[in-house]
Amino acid sequence: MQLEVAGLDVRYGANHAVRSVDLSVAPGEIVTVLGANGAGKSTLLRAIAGATPISGGTITFEGKQVQSRNTATRVKSGISLVPEGRQIFVSLTVEENLLMGAYTQTGATTHRDVERIFQRFPNLAARRHSAASVLSGGEQQMLAIGRAMLARPKLMMLDEPSLGLSPILVEQLFELIAELNSNGLSILLVEQNTHMALQMASRGYVLELGEVKAEGTAQQLADDPRLAEAYLGAQDAA
């Protein structure tokens, strides 16, 4: 496995946000994490990225334990997080935001990588010198993904990427995720649109109050009526 999480615990004071979670992602695989609001999904991704301290367990990436490494070191090793809400720097230009994603990279290839992002996202190229605040929600999401791509990840974690986007932009977003995956990028996806997530992923996990309550192939999770009613249906109706 490329990523292996074993017995992961995260506590915020008395709040046990993630409880003994085991999770894995194989090279080139798309894995989704599902669950209601407050289930611990974002905390799990942030813990893997090094943005949230853990209180127990191990995180192994490409055969090396990384739970004691800082976020920058994990990014350099190939783990990138596109956080919920995009968290772009609205006072910086589009190009400056992208360059923030390349802070772990060195050498002359950074400029070339930025130009490749602009080729992929023409709307961003047209606004490269404009403040990121002028971008639409969909363009901001593409900027957040482009910023993560500049770190040259081997595993990209996406936290609620379709949140607030129109149906057309959601479709375009998932086409982009499929394209990135077809080029060999592993994806760990937290997504409110459970039907789309299960169509995209090969496997999935369902979290409830920080614990894994179910796991299996995407088809198994989609076909289980108990899961659809208890964990999946409520999100789709929201």
matplotlib code that plots the C-alpha trace (Angstrom):
import matplotlib.pyplot as plt

x = [0.0, 1.1, -0.7, -1.4, -3.1, -3.2, -5.0, -5.1, -6.4, -7.0, -8.2, -9.3, -9.2, -12.0, -13.3, -12.2, -12.5, -10.9, -10.9, -8.5, -9.0, -7.4, -7.3, -5.2, -4.7, -2.9, -0.8, -3.1, -6.3, -9.2, -10.6, -13.5, -14.3, -18.0, -20.0, -22.3, -21.1, -19.0, -17.9, -14.2, -13.6, -11.7, -9.8, -8.7, -7.3, -5.7, -4.0, -2.6, -1.3, 0.3, -1.9, -3.6, -1.6, -2.4, -2.6, -1.9, -1.4, 0.8, 0.8, 3.0, 3.6, 5.5, 6.9, 8.1, 6.3, 5.6, 3.5, 6.4, 7.2, 6.0, 3.5, 6.2, 8.2, 5.1, 4.3, 7.8, 7.4, 4.3, 1.3, -0.9, -4.2, -6.8, -8.7, -12.4, -13.2, -10.2, -8.3, -6.7, -5.1, -7.6, -5.2, -2.6, -2.7, -3.6, 0.0, 1.2, -1.2, 0.1, 3.7, 2.7, 2.1, 5.6, 7.4, 8.9, 10.3, 13.6, 15.2, 14.1, 11.3, 8.9, 8.1, 7.5, 5.1, 3.2, 2.8, 1.5, -1.2, -2.2, -2.4, -4.7, -6.8, -7.2, -9.6, -6.8, -4.3, -6.5, -6.5, -2.9, -2.1, -5.5, -6.3, -7.7, -10.7, -12.1, -12.4, -15.7, -16.2, -15.3, -12.2, -11.1, -11.4, -9.4, -6.8, -6.7, -6.1, -3.5, -1.7, -1.6, -0.4, 2.6, 3.9, 4.1, 2.1, 1.9, -1.2, -3.8, -6.4, -9.5, -11.8, -15.3, -14.2, -17.7, -19.0, -20.9, -20.4, -23.1, -23.9, -22.0, -18.9, -19.2, -19.2, -16.1, -14.4, -14.9, -13.7, -10.5, -10.1, -10.5, -7.9, -5.4, -6.0, -5.6, -2.1, -1.2, -2.1, -3.6, -6.7, -8.2, -11.6, -13.9, -17.1, -20.6, -21.9, -21.9, -23.2, -20.5, -17.8, -18.9, -19.0, -15.4, -13.8, -12.8, -13.2, -14.6, -14.9, -17.8, -17.0, -19.4, -18.3, -14.6, -14.9, -14.9, -18.4, -18.2, -15.7, -15.7, -15.7, -17.6, -20.2, -20.7, -21.2, -23.6, -25.7, -26.0, -29.5, -28.5, -25.6, -27.6, -30.3, -28.1, -25.1, -25.5, -29.0, -29.1, -26.1, -27.6, -30.9, -29.1]
y = [0.0, 3.6, 5.0, 2.9, 4.4, 2.2, 2.8, 6.6, 8.7, 12.4, 14.2, 17.8, 18.0, 15.7, 15.3, 12.1, 13.1, 10.1, 6.7, 3.9, 4.4, 2.0, 3.0, 2.4, 3.7, 1.7, 3.4, 4.9, 4.2, 6.5, 5.9, 7.8, 8.6, 9.1, 10.1, 12.8, 16.2, 15.9, 12.3, 13.2, 13.1, 16.5, 15.8, 12.5, 14.2, 16.9, 14.4, 12.5, 15.8, 16.8, 19.8, 18.3, 16.5, 12.9, 11.2, 7.7, 5.4, 5.3, 6.9, 5.1, 6.5, 4.5, 2.3, 5.0, 6.2, 9.9, 10.7, 12.4, 14.6, 18.1, 19.2, 20.5, 17.3, 15.3, 17.5, 17.0, 13.3, 13.4, 14.0, 17.1, 18.3, 20.4, 21.6, 22.2, 25.8, 26.0, 28.3, 30.3, 33.7, 36.1, 39.1, 37.5, 37.1, 33.9, 33.3, 34.1, 31.5, 28.9, 29.6, 29.0, 25.4, 25.1, 26.2, 22.8, 22.6, 24.0, 24.6, 26.1, 23.7, 25.6, 28.3, 25.5, 23.8, 27.0, 27.5, 23.9, 24.7, 27.8, 25.6, 23.2, 26.0, 28.8, 30.7, 31.0, 32.0, 34.9, 36.2, 35.3, 38.8, 39.5, 39.0, 35.6, 37.3, 38.0, 34.3, 32.4, 29.5, 27.0, 28.9, 29.1, 25.3, 24.8, 27.2, 25.2, 22.0, 23.6, 24.8, 21.3, 19.9, 22.2, 20.3, 17.3, 15.0, 11.2, 11.3, 14.1, 14.4, 16.4, 17.6, 18.4, 19.7, 20.1, 22.1, 25.2, 24.4, 24.3, 20.8, 21.7, 22.7, 19.5, 17.4, 19.3, 18.8, 15.1, 14.9, 16.6, 14.2, 11.3, 12.7, 13.3, 9.7, 8.3, 9.9, 7.9, 10.2, 8.5, 10.2, 10.2, 11.9, 13.3, 14.3, 15.3, 14.0, 10.4, 9.1, 10.8, 9.8, 6.1, 6.2, 7.6, 5.5, 1.8, 1.5, 3.5, 3.9, 5.2, 7.2, 7.8, 9.8, 9.2, 5.5, 3.4, 1.8, 0.2, -0.3, -2.2, -1.7, 1.3, -1.0, -2.8, 0.4, 1.8, -1.5, -1.8, -0.4, 0.0, 2.2, 4.1, 4.9, 5.5, 7.3, 8.2, 9.2, 12.0, 13.7, 13.4, 14.9, 17.9]
z = [0.0, -0.6, 2.5, 5.6, 8.6, 11.7, 15.0, 14.4, 17.3, 17.4, 20.5, 21.0, 24.8, 26.0, 22.4, 20.9, 17.2, 15.5, 17.2, 16.2, 12.5, 10.0, 6.4, 3.3, -0.2, -2.9, -5.6, -8.3, -6.3, -5.5, -2.0, -0.5, 3.1, 3.8, 6.9, 8.3, 9.4, 12.5, 11.8, 11.8, 8.1, 7.8, 11.0, 9.6, 6.4, 8.4, 10.7, 7.7, 6.2, 9.5, 10.1, 13.2, 15.9, 16.6, 20.0, 18.9, 15.9, 12.9, 9.4, 6.9, 3.4, 0.9, 3.6, 5.9, 9.1, 8.8, 11.9, 13.6, 10.5, 10.0, 7.3, 5.0, 5.1, 4.3, 1.4, 0.1, 0.5, -1.8, 0.4, -0.5, 1.0, -0.8, 2.3, 2.8, 1.8, -0.5, 1.9, -0.9, -0.1, -1.5, -1.1, -3.3, -7.0, -8.7, -9.7, -6.2, -4.8, -7.1, -6.1, -2.5, -3.5, -4.8, -1.7, -1.1, -4.7, -5.8, -9.2, -12.5, -13.1, -10.8, -13.5, -16.1, -13.7, -13.1, -16.8, -17.1, -14.5, -16.5, -19.7, -17.9, -16.4, -19.0, -16.8, -14.2, -16.8, -17.9, -14.3, -13.3, -12.1, -10.5, -6.9, -6.1, -4.6, -8.1, -8.9, -8.9, -6.5, -9.2, -10.2, -6.6, -6.3, -9.5, -8.0, -4.8, -6.8, -9.0, -5.9, -4.6, -7.9, -7.9, -4.9, -7.3, -5.1, -5.3, -3.1, -3.2, -0.4, -1.3, 1.4, 0.2, -3.2, -4.7, -1.8, -3.0, -6.7, -9.4, -11.0, -14.1, -12.2, -10.1, -13.2, -14.5, -11.1, -11.1, -14.7, -13.5, -10.6, -13.0, -15.3, -12.5, -11.3, -14.9, -14.8, -11.8, -8.9, -5.9, -4.4, -0.9, -1.3, 1.4, -0.5, 0.4, -3.0, -2.0, -5.3, -7.3, -4.8, -4.9, -8.7, -8.8, -6.0, -6.0, -2.2, 0.6, 4.4, 6.4, 9.6, 12.5, 15.5, 14.5, 14.1, 10.9, 10.9, 7.5, 4.7, 1.4, -2.4, -3.6, -5.1, -1.8, 0.1, -2.6, -2.5, 1.3, 2.2, 5.8, 4.9, 2.4, 5.0, 8.0, 6.5, 2.9, 2.3, 4.8, 3.1, -0.4, 0.9, 2.5]

ax = plt.figure().add_subplot(projection="3d")
ax.plot(x, y, z, "-o")
ax.set_aspect("equal")
plt.show()
